[in-house]
Amino acid sequence: MNLGLMDMIGLAASLVFALPLANYAVIRLVAGEVALGAGLLVVAIAMVVLPQYFLDPGRILRGLISGLLPRQLRGEDDAAVGSEEDSIEK
């Protein structure tokens, strides 16, 4: 994973909140409260994983722009798919 400066800052900000939560989750697991500990551990992991892999602003922006652009202005891959669909319809 190639992270830039802003990505590293975002990851550090996520870890600032996720690490204490994960620590508390492990303490609850050791104390015998399995449901609470496991639930908090899942939340702590999601706090780090979701922004890094699923909520990438660049990917969201590219998807939004490619959905708004007409077919002629999209990349070659989309144009090739469109021309194949046109030839199938004829």
N, C-alpha and C positions, 0 to 999 in steps of 0.2 A: 504494500500500500504506500503510495507516494503522497505524503502530506506536505502541504505548504505551511507557511507561517500562521495563517488564520485558522487552518485546520488543527494545528498543534495547540493554538490558544483555546479553540473550542473543545478539544479533547481534554485539556487541562481543566477547563471550567467544569466539564462533565464529571471528571474524576474527583474534583474538590467536593462535590455533593454525593457522588456514588460510593466513594471509599468509606466514609463514616457509616453510611447506611449498610454497606456490606459487612462492616465490622460488627455492627449491632445485630445484623441477621445471623452471623456466625455465633455470636454470644447467645442469642435466643435458641439456635439449634442445639448448642452444647447444653443449655439449661433444660432442654426437653420440650420446648415449644416448637414442634416441627412445622406446623402449618404457618405460624407467624414468621418463623425464620426462613422457611423456603419461599414464602411469598415476598418477603422483603429482599431476599437475595435475587429473585427474578426481577424485581423492580430495579435493583441496583445494576444488574447486568443490562437491562433494557435501556437504562439511562445512558449507557456508554455505547451500546451496539446500534440502537435505532438511529441516532443522528449521524453516525459514521457510515452506515451501509445503506440505509433506506431513505433517509431524509436529506440526501445530498442536494443542496440548493442548485448546483450546476445542472444536475440531471433533471430536476423539476423544471428549471428554466428552459432547457433544451426541448423537453417534451411539450411545454406550453407553446414555445415559439414554433416548433415544427407542426403543431396542431393548428396554429393560426395562419401559417403561411399557405398560399395557394400551392398546388401541386407542382407548378412550373418552377417555383423558387426553392423547393426542397432539394435535398441532396440527391445524388445519382441513384442511390439504392431505392429511395422512395419513387423516383421517376421510372425506374426499371419495373418496379412492381406495378405501377399504374399502367404502363404500356402493355404489360402482360395481361392485365385485367381487361384492357380495351380490346386486345386481340382475341381474348376468350369470348367476349360478349358478341363480337361480330360473327 
